[in-house]
Amino acid sequence: MYANRGLELECFMSNLGKRNIQIPSLLARQTKRYRKEAGLTQEVLAERCLVSNAYLSKIEAGVANPPLLLLCVLATNLNVDLQTLLGN
């Protein structure tokens, strides 16, 4: 099950590169959008994801490049799947 998900994610990330999309800026917009739709503050989402508010702020500003595990944690706490969070 998870092996297929890894392959799906690899293909998805490859397609993002082909479309010349800047992943940090796309992630920034999507994180902020879904956080607001969920009615969460940066502070609350950061606490749920076990990161500092400053780091979450950097993600939403497109400055930070979070690891895949944190992307999964963000998506889970925003009640979206990873592909949705990354703009698919």
C-alpha angles and dihedrals in degrees: 000000000000093000089063091048090054091053091046090051092048091052091045093051090047090053091050089056091050090054089053093235119162101232098201093054092043091048089048093055094043095047092051092044096051093040090056092044088054090051093240129143120223088251094055094045092047091052092049091050093046094238131116121267088239091058093048088049089055090051090052090048091053092242101108123066104206122204120256093255091058090048088056091048091049092050092049093050091047091049094238131110121252094255090054091049089052091051105260 
